Amino acid sequence: MGDSTGTKSVSTERVINAPAEAIFAVLADPRQHSVIDGSGTVRKPRSGPDRLVLGAKFGMAMHHFVP
């Protein structure tokens, strides 16, 4: 897989049995991002609001595992 720049990407789809409001609440809360991170690299928020809004900025503590 790839795009016109030659970078690789992977995508997937999944049905989540939850109301849209509950899903959006997790996405809008940076403190919950480690729960939904499939890579295991997102640790915790470092800065930013408790709830994201349009234009909000936030930082995350991340860890990349190198074999």
Contacts in CASP RR format, 6 or more apart in sequence:
PFRMAT RR
TARGET T0000
AUTHOR 0000-0000-0000
METHOD contacts of the structure
MODEL  1
MGDSTGTKSVSTERVINAPAEAIFAVLADPRQHSVIDGSGTVRKPRSGPD
RLVLGAKFGMAMHHFVP
1 8 0 8 1.000
1 9 0 8 1.000
1 10 0 8 1.000
2 8 0 8 1.000
2 9 0 8 1.000
3 9 0 8 1.000
16 23 0 8 1.000
26 32 0 8 1.000
26 35 0 8 1.000
26 36 0 8 1.000
27 36 0 8 1.000
27 52 0 8 1.000
28 51 0 8 1.000
28 52 0 8 1.000
28 53 0 8 1.000
29 50 0 8 1.000
29 51 0 8 1.000
29 52 0 8 1.000
30 45 0 8 1.000
30 48 0 8 1.000
30 49 0 8 1.000
30 50 0 8 1.000
30 52 0 8 1.000
30 58 0 8 1.000
30 59 0 8 1.000
30 60 0 8 1.000
31 44 0 8 1.000
31 45 0 8 1.000
31 50 0 8 1.000
33 42 0 8 1.000
33 45 0 8 1.000
33 60 0 8 1.000
34 40 0 8 1.000
34 42 0 8 1.000
34 43 0 8 1.000
34 44 0 8 1.000
40 63 0 8 1.000
41 62 0 8 1.000
41 63 0 8 1.000
41 64 0 8 1.000
41 65 0 8 1.000
42 60 0 8 1.000
42 61 0 8 1.000
42 62 0 8 1.000
43 60 0 8 1.000
43 61 0 8 1.000
43 62 0 8 1.000
43 63 0 8 1.000
44 60 0 8 1.000
44 61 0 8 1.000
45 58 0 8 1.000
45 59 0 8 1.000
45 60 0 8 1.000
45 61 0 8 1.000
46 58 0 8 1.000
46 59 0 8 1.000
46 60 0 8 1.000
46 61 0 8 1.000
47 58 0 8 1.000
47 59 0 8 1.000
48 56 0 8 1.000
48 57 0 8 1.000
48 58 0 8 1.000
48 59 0 8 1.000
49 56 0 8 1.000
49 58 0 8 1.000
52 58 0 8 1.000
END
